[in-house]
């Protein structure tokens, strides 16, 4: 069973060495969907409590919100592309959202309503 939450954050970035407009500083209102896959339910009938899932996800999102992502330590040596942002969120949450009953399954990042990436981990 897959359980997910959606959230968002705003931030600026630029893609170093990109051959076009994205090389210039600009911003996005990124939409984020974090999915946990549960193999069994707890005694209350839940795979993971939404409150707990939101708490962990918000910790990571708050660290990205309203920042120049090029200056964030996670992107010092790589472009803060949607792909790298999804990988960063996934790797940060992976240990926090892993028990005998459930584990982190995917992180989806959308720059717009019509374009985005889904990262499932290694």
N, C-alpha and C positions, 0 to 999 in steps of 0.2 A: 504494500500500500504506500502510495506517495503522498506526502503532506508538504504543503508549500505555503510561503508567505510572500507577499509583494511589498516592496518599499521603493524608495528613490533617494537620490542625492543630486546636488548641483555642484558643478566644479568646472574649472578651466583646465585646458591643456593645449599642447601643440605637439605635433608629431615631427620629431627631429628628422631631417633629411627626406621628408616626404616631398615628392615632386608635384606640388599643387598647393591649394589654399589651406589645407590642413596643417601645413608647416607654420602657419601664423597662429598666434594665440586666439583661442575661441572657447566657448563654453557649451555645456550640455546639461540637460536635466535627465540624467541617467535613470532608467527604471531597472529595478533589480528584482529577480525572483529566485528564491532559495528553496530547493526541494530536498527533503529528507525522505529516505526510503526505509519503511518499517517492516520488519519481518514478523512481528507479533505486536499485539496491543497490551497495554498495561491493565491493571485491575479496574481502572475507570473506563476502559474501552478506547484509550487514546494511543496512537503511535508515539507522538511527542506532544506535549502541551504547547499550544500556540504561544502562550505567554513566555515560556522558556525559549522557544525558537526565536521569537521577536527580540528578546533580551540579548541573545548572543549575536544575532545579525545586526542589531542596532549599534552594538559596540564597534563593529567593523565599519559600518556605514558612517557613523558619527566621525570616525577618523578621516574619512574621505570628503565629507560634506564641506562645501564652500572653501575649497582649497585649490591652489594651483598644483595640480597633480604632478607636474614635472618636478616640483620641489619636494614631493613626498619621498621618504626614504625607500619605499618599495619600487620606485620608478627612477631612481638615480641613474641607473645604468641601462635602462630600457624604456622604450616609449610607453606612455600611459594610454595604450590603445584599449579598445573595449575587450579584446582578447586577453591582454595582460591584466586588466582590471578584474575580469572574471577569474583568472587564475590566482590573483592575489587574494580575493575574497574567499575562494575555495580553499586555498592552502591555509589561510588564517582560521577558517571555521572547521576544518577537517577534524582536528583533535577535540574541539569543543562539542561537536555534534556526532559523537561516535560512542555507542553503547552496545550491549549484547542484543538489544531489540531494534536499534535503528542506526543509520549512518548517513552522512551527507551524500547526496546523490548527484545534484547538479546546481550550477549557478548560471542564471541567464542575465545578460546585460543588454539593454536596448538604448541606443543613442537617440533613436526616434521610434515612433510607433511602427515603422515599417522596416527597421534594420537593427540587427543585434546578433549576439553570439550566445551559444549555450556551451558551457564547459562541464565535462563529466569527470574530470580528474585524470590522473595518469593511468 
